[in-house]
Amino acid sequence: MDRRNFIAACLGLPLLGGAGAARAQAGLIKIIFPFAAGAGGDTLCRLIAQEMAPALERTIIVENRTGGDGLIGIKAVKGASPDGATVLVTTGPTMYLLPMVETTPTFDTAKDFMPVSLLARFEFAVVIGPTIGATDFEEFTAWLKAHPDKATFGVPSNGTIPHFMGSKLEKDLGIPLSRVPYRGSAPILNDVIGGHMPFGITTLADALPQHRAKSLKIIAVSSAERSPFAPDVPTLKESGIDLVADAWYGMWLPAGSPPDLAARIGKAAATALARPEVKEKLTAIGLIPVGSTAEGLMKELAANTALWQPIVKATGYKIEN
């Protein structure tokens, strides 16, 4: 699954008594982003942090707490004081897939975190290289059937949405596929372009430049409708695969945080995401701004959990911990 990322927020309210309120009002809000700096999710965090700081009258910093497929950062927020000074911004899949695949789950999203807001969506893509020579998904399927010994694909990492998209493709097409995990999107795309890997599944945003340059071809996207970033590319649904698999960034506080605190932070995030200049900057990196209430985030989490639970279970994939 692609590991890609999330955004900013925080606060401290006068009605939060004691040391917690004092710390939050002291001015520093820390947004924990559990992945590396530089990619789309990190950009989202820093942009929204900048926009939210004046509204919340706080200094907001972004800290990249990487490691453990996102677990290091998630655990840091899980154990933080619920005073508004520590906020988690991460991808939805880290919050619903990790508990599914760990042999002993490190966290329970519903019990350990307070939902704040859905922030932005992003999509995945099936990309093919020159060794396949197909022009659409139908020709791609025919190629796979004709070359079962070469039916190998790359994913940004094991245990991700692209990983399980591959499992779904294998089942629906009835063709055995071999998965190769990489460390991120860039090496997959390089190998697909170079003819060393027939196809890959990764984030649409990462593949778009090469698709537009015609060095590889995106033959399907994972969203419910055609992507505004690639309107010429059919969806998996249109291609006969019964799967909608976009992903998103969300914002959480530690469990025990006051609901009105989460609501205020969520409102600040939604207001920031609605600004035209913010929308322009996010769409330029392949993100679709959303902004929602805590209830909207919970609804999204529940829907994705219901979608992926049977798919993940059928694979038998587990992370030993």
VODO-855621 format. One line per 2 residues: number of its first residue (from 1); their letters; for each residue x, z, y of C-alpha. Coordinates in steps of 0.2 Angstrom, whole numbers, plus 5000, padded with zeros to 4 digits. Layout:
NUM	A	X/Z/Y | ...
***
This chain:
1	MD	5000/5000/5000 | 5006/4995/5014
3	RR	5012/5014/5024 | 5009/5010/5039
5	NF	5001/5023/5054 | 4991/5033/5069
7	IA	4989/5041/5086 | 4988/5055/5098
9	AC	4979/5070/5104 | 4978/5088/5106
11	LG	4974/5102/5118 | 4970/5120/5120
13	LP	4955/5128/5127 | 4953/5143/5138
15	LL	4939/5149/5126 | 4952/5150/5112
17	GG	4958/5168/5114 | 4975/5176/5110
19	AG	4992/5168/5107 | 4985/5152/5101
21	AA	4976/5148/5117 | 4992/5154/5127
23	RA	5003/5141/5117 | 4990/5127/5119
25	QA	4988/5130/5137 | 5007/5131/5140
27	GL	5006/5112/5140 | 5014/5105/5124
29	IK	5003/5096/5111 | 5012/5089/5096
31	II	5006/5074/5087 | 5013/5073/5070
33	FP	5014/5055/5063 | 5021/5055/5045
35	FA	5029/5038/5045 | 5044/5031/5054
37	AG	5045/5025/5072 | 5044/5007/5077
39	AG	5029/5000/5067 | 5011/4998/5072
41	GD	5005/5015/5069 | 5019/5023/5079
43	TL	5015/5012/5093 | 4997/5017/5092
45	CR	5002/5036/5093 | 5013/5034/5108
47	LI	5001/5023/5118 | 4986/5034/5115
49	AQ	4997/5050/5118 | 5001/5043/5135
51	EM	4983/5039/5139 | 4976/5055/5133
53	AP	4989/5067/5142 | 4981/5066/5159
55	AL	4963/5068/5153 | 4968/5084/5143
57	ER	4980/5090/5156 | 4994/5093/5143
59	TI	5010/5086/5139 | 5009/5076/5122
61	IV	5023/5071/5112 | 5024/5061/5095
63	EN	5035/5068/5081 | 5039/5057/5066
65	RT	5039/5069/5052 | 5043/5056/5038
67	GG	5045/5058/5019 | 5035/5060/5003
69	DG	5023/5045/5006 | 5016/5054/5021
71	LI	5015/5071/5013 | 5029/5080/5023
73	GI	5019/5077/5039 | 5003/5081/5032
75	KA	5009/5097/5025 | 5016/5102/5042
77	VK	4999/5100/5050 | 4990/5108/5036
79	GA	5001/5124/5039 | 5000/5124/5058
81	SP	4990/5136/5068 | 4972/5129/5073
83	DG	4975/5131/5091 | 4975/5113/5097
85	AT	4994/5112/5099 | 4997/5102/5082
87	VL	4987/5086/5078 | 4989/5074/5063
89	VT	4988/5055/5066 | 4989/5046/5050
91	TG	4982/5031/5039 | 4965/5034/5030
93	PT	4973/5030/5013 | 4985/5044/5015
95	MY	4971/5056/5016 | 4960/5049/5002
97	LL	4973/5040/4990 | 4986/5054/4989
99	PM	4974/5067/4982 | 4968/5055/4969
101	VE	4985/5050/4963 | 4995/5067/4963
103	TT	4995/5076/4946 | 4992/5092/4956
105	PT	4985/5088/4973 | 4995/5095/4988
107	FD	4980/5096/4999 | 4961/5094/5000
109	TA	4956/5084/5015 | 4939/5092/5017
111	KD	4945/5110/5015 | 4962/5109/5024
113	FM	4958/5098/5039 | 4946/5097/5054
115	PV	4941/5078/5057 | 4942/5072/5075
117	SL	4941/5053/5076 | 4943/5036/5068
119	LA	4955/5027/5080 | 4959/5009/5074
121	RF	4957/4998/5060 | 4969/4986/5052
123	EF	4968/4973/5037 | 4978/4967/5022
125	AV	4982/4950/5017 | 4986/4940/5001
127	VI	5001/4929/5005 | 5009/4915/4995
129	GP	5026/4906/4996 | 5032/4889/4994
131	TI	5034/4891/4975 | 5016/4891/4973
133	GA	5011/4876/4983 | 4993/4881/4984
135	TD	4982/4878/4999 | 4968/4890/4996
137	FE	4963/4905/4985 | 4955/4893/4971
139	EF	4972/4883/4969 | 4981/4900/4969
141	TA	4970/4906/4955 | 4973/4890/4945
143	WL	4992/4892/4948 | 4992/4910/4941
145	KA	4983/4904/4926 | 4995/4889/4923
147	HP	5011/4901/4926 | 5007/4918/4918
149	DK	5025/4921/4916 | 5027/4920/4935
151	AT	5012/4930/4940 | 5022/4943/4950
153	FG	5018/4950/4967 | 5026/4962/4979
155	VP	5018/4977/4988 | 5025/4989/5002
157	SN	5025/5003/4990 | 5017/5010/4974
159	GT	5001/5020/4976 | 4995/5011/4991
161	IP	4980/5000/4995 | 4990/4984/4992
163	HF	4995/4991/4975 | 4977/4994/4970
165	MG	4971/4978/4978 | 4982/4970/4965
167	SK	4974/4980/4951 | 4957/4974/4957
169	LE	4963/4956/4958 | 4970/4957/4940
171	KD	4953/4964/4934 | 4942/4951/4943
173	LG	4953/4936/4939 | 4956/4941/4921
175	IP	4975/4937/4923 | 4989/4949/4919
177	LS	4999/4952/4935 | 5016/4961/4937
179	RV	5018/4972/4952 | 5035/4975/4961
181	PY	5036/4989/4974 | 5046/4987/4989
183	RG	5051/4998/5004 | 5039/4991/5017
185	SA	5032/4974/5022 | 5048/4965/5028
187	PI	5057/4963/5012 | 5042/4957/5003
189	LN	5039/4943/5016 | 5057/4938/5015
191	DV	5057/4936/4997 | 5040/4927/4997
193	IG	5047/4915/5010 | 5063/4913/5001
195	GH	5054/4909/4985 | 5060/4924/4975
197	MP	5043/4932/4974 | 5028/4920/4972
199	FG	5015/4931/4982 | 5013/4948/4990
201	IT	5000/4959/4997 | 5003/4968/5013
203	TL	4997/4971/5031 | 4989/4956/5040
205	AD	4998/4961/5056 | 5015/4960/5047
207	AL	5012/4943/5039 | 5004/4934/5054
209	PQ	5020/4928/5063 | 5026/4920/5047
211	HR	5009/4912/5043 | 5008/4905/5061
213	AK	5026/4898/5059 | 5020/4890/5042
215	SL	5034/4899/5033 | 5021/4907/5021
217	KI	5003/4906/5019 | 4989/4919/5020
219	IA	4976/4914/5008 | 4964/4929/5009
221	VS	4961/4944/5020 | 4953/4961/5015
223	SA	4941/4964/5028 | 4922/4962/5027
225	ER	4922/4948/5039 | 4935/4935/5044
227	SP	4948/4943/5055 | 4949/4939/5073
229	FA	4968/4938/5071 | 4966/4924/5058
231	PD	4948/4916/5059 | 4954/4902/5048
233	VP	4958/4913/5033 | 4943/4917/5021
235	TL	4940/4935/5015 | 4942/4941/4998
237	KE	4923/4942/4996 | 4922/4923/5001
239	SG	4935/4920/4988 | 4925/4928/4974
241	ID	4933/4945/4974 | 4921/4959/4976
243	LV	4932/4970/4987 | 4932/4975/5005
245	AD	4949/4984/5009 | 4953/4986/5027
247	AW	4962/5002/5032 | 4962/5013/5047
249	YG	4971/5027/5057 | 4962/5043/5060
251	MW	4965/5060/5068 | 4964/5077/5061
253	LP	4967/5095/5066 | 4971/5110/5055
255	AG	4956/5118/5046 | 4949/5132/5056
257	SP	4950/5123/5072 | 4934/5125/5083
259	PD	4922/5110/5082 | 4921/5109/5101
261	LA	4939/5107/5102 | 4939/5093/5090
263	AR	4925/5085/5099 | 4934/5086/5116
265	IG	4950/5078/5108 | 4939/5065/5100
267	KA	4931/5061/5116 | 4948/5059/5125
269	AA	4954/5047/5111 | 4938/5037/5112
271	TA	4939/5035/5131 | 4957/5030/5129
273	LA	4953/5017/5116 | 4939/5009/5126
275	RP	4951/5005/5141 | 4954/4986/5142
277	EV	4973/4988/5144 | 4974/4999/5128
279	KE	4963/4987/5118 | 4974/4972/5124
281	KL	4990/4981/5119 | 4983/4986/5102
283	TA	4976/4969/5097 | 4993/4962/5101
285	IG	5000/4971/5087 | 4986/4968/5075
287	LI	4975/4984/5077 | 4957/4984/5081
289	PV	4953/4999/5092 | 4938/5010/5086
291	GS	4936/5027/5093 | 4922/5038/5085
293	TA	4916/5056/5083 | 4921/5068/5069
295	EG	4906/5062/5060 | 4911/5044/5060
297	LM	4928/5049/5053 | 4920/5059/5039
299	KE	4908/5045/5035 | 4922/5032/5034
301	LA	4932/5044/5023 | 4918/5047/5011
303	AN	4915/5028/5009 | 4933/5024/5005
305	TA	4934/5038/4993 | 4919/5032/4984
307	LW	4926/5014/4984 | 4943/5018/4978
309	QP	4940/5032/4966 | 4935/5021/4951
311	IV	4948/5008/4954 | 4962/5021/4955
313	KA	4956/5030/4940 | 4955/5014/4930
315	TG	4973/5011/4933 | 4979/5028/4927
317	YK	4992/5028/4940 | 4998/5046/4945
319	IE	5012/5053/4955 | 5021/5068/4946
321	N	5024/5082/4958
***
